[in-house]
Amino acid sequence: MAMTRETLEGFLTEAFPDAEIILTDLAGDNDHWQAEIVSEQFKGKTRVAQHQMVYAALKGKMGGELHALALKTRAPS
């Protein structure tokens, strides 16, 4: 079963309540997503650390319900 936009958005807004989040369904199948996340929580963190924070927020769903996720993360300018 694929992960719906609502489910993915729920995980991300729970972990990053301050964030601006833009989700794009890359293949139209609820299975290949791009997430652009702008959050204060990313300030001073490397891109790798930012992405690890996002994966942690997904609570082990990556690779299961969520097949592919392209990430663009940054702190607000």
BELZI-V360476 format. One record per residue. N is the residue number from 1. RES is the residue in one letter. OMEGA is omega in whole degrees, -180 to 180 (NA if undefined). BURIAL is + if it has 16 or more other C-alpha atoms within 10 Angstrom, else -. Layout:
n->N res->RES omega->OMEGA burial->BURIAL
n->N res->RES omega->OMEGA burial->BURIAL
//
This chain:
n->1 res->M omega->-179 burial->-
n->2 res->A omega->179 burial->-
n->3 res->M omega->-180 burial->+
n->4 res->T omega->176 burial->+
n->5 res->R omega->-177 burial->-
n->6 res->E omega->-180 burial->-
n->7 res->T omega->-180 burial->-
n->8 res->L omega->179 burial->+
n->9 res->E omega->179 burial->+
n->10 res->G omega->179 burial->-
n->11 res->F omega->-175 burial->+
n->12 res->L omega->-180 burial->+
n->13 res->T omega->176 burial->+
n->14 res->E omega->-178 burial->-
n->15 res->A omega->-176 burial->+
n->16 res->F omega->-174 burial->+
n->17 res->P omega->-179 burial->-
n->18 res->D omega->-166 burial->-
n->19 res->A omega->165 burial->+
n->20 res->E omega->-175 burial->-
n->21 res->I omega->176 burial->+
n->22 res->I omega->179 burial->-
n->23 res->L omega->177 burial->+
n->24 res->T omega->176 burial->+
n->25 res->D omega->-170 burial->-
n->26 res->L omega->-176 burial->-
n->27 res->A omega->-179 burial->-
n->28 res->G omega->-175 burial->-
n->29 res->D omega->-177 burial->-
n->30 res->N omega->-175 burial->+
n->31 res->D omega->-178 burial->+
n->32 res->H omega->-173 burial->+
n->33 res->W omega->165 burial->+
n->34 res->Q omega->177 burial->+
n->35 res->A omega->172 burial->+
n->36 res->E omega->-175 burial->+
n->37 res->I omega->176 burial->+
n->38 res->V omega->-174 burial->+
n->39 res->S omega->174 burial->+
n->40 res->E omega->-178 burial->+
n->41 res->Q omega->-179 burial->+
n->42 res->F omega->-177 burial->+
n->43 res->K omega->177 burial->-
n->44 res->G omega->-179 burial->-
n->45 res->K omega->176 burial->-
n->46 res->T omega->178 burial->-
n->47 res->R omega->179 burial->-
n->48 res->V omega->179 burial->-
n->49 res->A omega->178 burial->-
n->50 res->Q omega->-179 burial->+
n->51 res->H omega->177 burial->+
n->52 res->Q omega->178 burial->-
n->53 res->M omega->180 burial->+
n->54 res->V omega->179 burial->+
n->55 res->Y omega->177 burial->+
n->56 res->A omega->-180 burial->-
n->57 res->A omega->-178 burial->+
n->58 res->L omega->171 burial->+
n->59 res->K omega->175 burial->-
n->60 res->G omega->-179 burial->-
n->61 res->K omega->-179 burial->-
n->62 res->M omega->180 burial->-
n->63 res->G omega->177 burial->-
n->64 res->G omega->178 burial->-
n->65 res->E omega->-179 burial->-
n->66 res->L omega->-174 burial->+
n->67 res->H omega->-176 burial->-
n->68 res->A omega->179 burial->-
n->69 res->L omega->175 burial->+
n->70 res->A omega->-175 burial->-
n->71 res->L omega->168 burial->+
n->72 res->K omega->-178 burial->-
n->73 res->T omega->174 burial->+
n->74 res->R omega->173 burial->+
n->75 res->A omega->177 burial->+
n->76 res->P omega->180 burial->-
n->77 res->S omega->NA burial->-
//
